[in-house]
Amino acid sequence: MKRLCIIPCGKKKIWDIHPDTGPVRAEDAYLSPFHQACERYAKTFIDEWVILSAKHGFLRPDDIVPENYDVAFGTGHPEIMTAEELRRQFCEKGFSDIEELVMLGGKKYRSVLNAVIGGHQHISWPLSSYKGIGYMLQALNRAVEDKQEL
């Protein structure tokens, strides 16, 4: 069965280190340790993965992120994509046909994704039992090292 892994983008981006960098592939844009660990996990265990960005929505690894931004879910920022926009994009990219979704993120993504996914889709949250990002990071790194999916 085909699965889709959804990973959070993260605040630290390539432009924070190299401000003159122009547009880049989504896969190269996000540099936080947590995002990198999620990406390694997704590449190790799951066929297809996307990055969820509050500003750009669902990004495939080779989608282009034009420039730096600082927009996060739950902040009330005016540029946060609406549930309707996210739903439309999710369908347009063909993700609504995938029955099994894996979200590598914390609680703040639940309400976002619950408003997007269809009733026929099942979503699992392998990091939901970990209290805090440090523990999530350890779990992801250990899973990849041990080749043991969470």
C-alpha positions, 0 to 999 in steps of 0.5 A, a space after each residue: 500500500 502506498 504511503 505519504 509522509 508529511 514532515 514539518 518545514 522548520 524555522 531555520 532556512 538556507 537564507 538564514 545562513 546564505 542570505 543571497 541564495 535565490 529560489 531553491 528546491 524545498 528539499 534544500 530549503 529547510 535546515 533545522 535539525 528536527 526537519 533534517 531528521 524527519 527528512 532522513 526518516 521519511 527517505 528511509 521508510 516511506 515511498 513519497 514525502 512532502 513538506 508542510 509549510 504554513 505559507 506554501 502548503 504541501 511541497 514536494 521535495 523538488 518544488 521551488 521555495 522562492 525566498 525566505 519567510 517566517 510564517 507558522 501555523 497557530 500564530 495568526 499570521 495573515 499569510 498562513 494558508 487556509 484549510 480550504 487552500 490546503 485541501 485544494 492543493 492536497 487534492 490537486 497534487 493527488 495526495 487525496 488518493 493515498 489512504 495511508 498518511 504518516 505525520 512527523 509532527 506535534 499536536 499543532 498539526 492535528 487541527 490543520 491536517 484534520 481539516 484537510 484529509 478525507 474520511 477514507 484516509 488514515 493518518 498516523 502520528 508516530 511522534 505523538 507519545 514524545 514530550 518535546 522536540 528533543 525526544 522526537 529528534 532522538 527517536 527519529 535518529 534512533 529509528 533510522 540508525 536501527 532501521 526500525 520504523 516508529 
